[in-house]
Amino acid sequence: MRALIVYESMYGNTRAIAEAIAEGLREHGDADVVDVGSVSAEQVAHTDLLVVGGPTHVHGMSSTTSRRSAADRAHEEGSELVLEPGVPGLVGLRSWFDAMPQVRGHGTPAAAFDTRANAALLLTGRASRGIATRLTRHGYQLVTPPESFLVDKNSHLLPGELERATAWARTALGPSLGAR
């Protein structure tokens, strides 16, 4: 059984969570981690579980404008943020979903996750809700509710979030892949 984790990441947090999710899933089967700008239609078509995640920008999935703003933030004087390779031309999840055929998943199990600020949900929103909605519109079957992983005010993952992502994958997603 094969899982595919597709992610969008600006500063590396969502990529790190995607890799932690893959670690948890590898106890149940094979798991590949691919950034949204590099994933092929063939990879998506030949997966038994599709997990998609991205950063929360302005209460939801990123846009061209919000990605530009995030990149500008990394270039501010005194910023400790480091952009992921390829961010200037990054294809976001929103455009990836828009380019995907409307009925693609045919009931394939799927899950959504995001990274967001450690604040009240009312203040931050969640990209994972929009991701989950688009997955179901494209014919995928969600196997668990969307999940958020938290970053601090400096956009660094909170302690324990990588371990929590691995555990989430192992318990909430792993059974969808079956036993190895």
C-alpha positions in Angstrom: 0.0 0.0 0.0 1.2 3.5 -0.9 0.6 6.9 0.7 1.4 10.2 -1.0 1.9 13.3 1.1 1.6 16.5 -1.0 2.6 19.7 0.8 3.1 23.5 0.2 5.6 25.1 2.5 7.1 28.6 2.8 9.5 28.4 5.7 9.9 24.6 6.1 7.3 23.9 8.8 4.7 22.3 6.6 7.4 20.2 4.9 8.7 19.1 8.3 5.2 18.1 9.3 4.7 16.2 6.0 7.9 14.3 6.6 6.8 13.4 10.2 3.4 12.2 8.8 5.3 10.0 6.3 7.4 8.6 9.2 4.2 7.5 11.0 2.7 6.0 7.8 5.7 4.0 7.0 4.8 1.6 9.8 1.7 0.7 7.6 3.1 0.9 4.1 5.2 3.0 1.7 4.9 6.8 2.0 6.3 9.5 -0.4 6.6 13.2 0.4 6.4 15.6 -2.6 6.0 19.4 -2.7 3.0 20.6 -4.6 5.1 22.1 -7.4 6.8 18.7 -8.1 4.0 16.2 -7.8 2.9 14.5 -10.9 -0.6 13.4 -11.9 0.7 9.9 -12.2 1.9 9.9 -8.5 -1.5 11.1 -7.4 -3.3 8.5 -9.6 -1.3 5.6 -8.1 -1.7 6.2 -4.4 -3.8 4.4 -1.9 -4.0 7.3 0.5 -3.5 11.0 -0.4 -2.6 13.4 2.4 -2.5 17.1 1.5 -1.3 20.0 3.7 -0.3 23.6 3.6 0.3 26.7 5.7 -2.6 28.8 6.8 -2.6 32.3 5.3 -5.3 34.8 6.0 -7.7 32.2 7.5 -7.3 29.7 4.7 -5.2 28.3 1.9 -2.4 30.5 0.6 -2.9 32.7 -2.5 -0.3 34.3 -4.8 -0.6 37.5 -2.8 -0.2 35.8 0.6 2.8 33.8 -0.6 4.4 37.0 -1.8 3.7 38.6 1.5 5.2 35.6 3.4 8.3 35.8 1.1 8.6 39.5 1.8 8.5 38.8 5.6 11.5 36.5 5.3 13.4 39.3 3.6 12.7 41.9 6.3 15.8 43.2 8.1 16.4 41.1 11.2 14.1 38.2 10.1 15.2 34.7 11.1 12.9 33.2 8.6 14.4 31.2 5.7 12.3 30.5 2.6 12.1 27.0 1.2 13.9 26.5 -2.1 11.7 27.3 -5.1 9.3 29.6 -3.1 9.4 32.5 -5.6 7.8 30.4 -8.3 5.8 28.2 -5.9 2.7 26.6 -7.2 0.2 26.8 -4.3 -2.3 24.1 -3.3 -5.2 26.4 -4.5 -3.9 26.4 -8.1 -3.0 22.7 -7.9 -6.6 21.8 -7.0 -7.9 24.2 -9.6 -5.9 22.4 -12.3 -6.9 18.9 -11.0 -9.8 17.2 -12.9 -13.0 17.6 -10.9 -13.6 13.9 -10.2 -10.1 12.4 -9.7 -10.1 10.5 -6.4 -12.9 7.9 -7.1 -13.3 7.3 -3.3 -9.5 7.1 -2.6 -8.9 7.7 1.2 -7.5 11.1 1.9 -6.7 13.5 4.8 -5.9 17.2 5.2 -3.6 19.1 7.5 -2.2 22.6 7.9 0.2 24.6 9.9 -1.2 27.7 11.7 -0.4 30.2 14.4 -0.9 29.1 18.0 -3.9 31.3 18.7 -7.7 30.9 18.8 -9.1 29.3 15.7 -11.4 32.2 15.3 -8.3 34.5 14.8 -6.2 32.2 12.6 -8.6 30.1 10.5 -7.4 26.8 9.1 -6.1 25.9 5.6 -7.0 22.3 6.3 -10.7 22.9 6.0 -10.4 24.3 2.5 -8.1 21.5 1.6 -10.6 18.9 2.9 -13.4 20.6 1.0 -11.4 20.4 -2.2 -10.4 16.8 -1.7 -14.0 15.8 -1.3 -15.0 17.8 -4.4 -12.4 15.9 -6.3 -13.9 12.5 -5.3 -11.6 11.7 -2.3 -13.0 10.1 0.9 -11.8 11.8 4.1 -10.7 9.2 6.7 -10.2 11.7 9.5 -11.1 15.3 10.3 -8.7 18.0 9.2 -5.7 18.5 11.6 -3.7 21.6 12.5 -0.1 21.7 13.7 0.9 24.9 15.5 3.7 27.4 15.0 4.7 30.2 17.4 4.7 34.0 16.7 8.0 33.6 15.0 6.7 30.9 12.6 8.6 28.1 14.3 6.9 24.8 15.1 5.9 24.4 18.7 7.8 21.7 20.6 6.2 18.3 20.2 4.4 19.1 17.0 6.5 16.8 14.9 5.9 13.9 17.3 2.2 14.7 17.3 2.2 14.6 13.5 3.8 11.2 13.5 1.4 9.9 16.1 -1.6 11.3 14.1 -0.4 9.6 11.0 0.2 6.3 12.8 -3.2 6.2 14.5 -5.7 8.3 12.4 -4.3 7.6 8.9 -2.3 4.3 9.1 -5.2 2.0 9.3 -6.4 3.3 5.9 -3.2 1.8 4.4 -3.8 -1.6 6.1 -1.2 -3.7 7.8 2.2 -4.2 6.2 
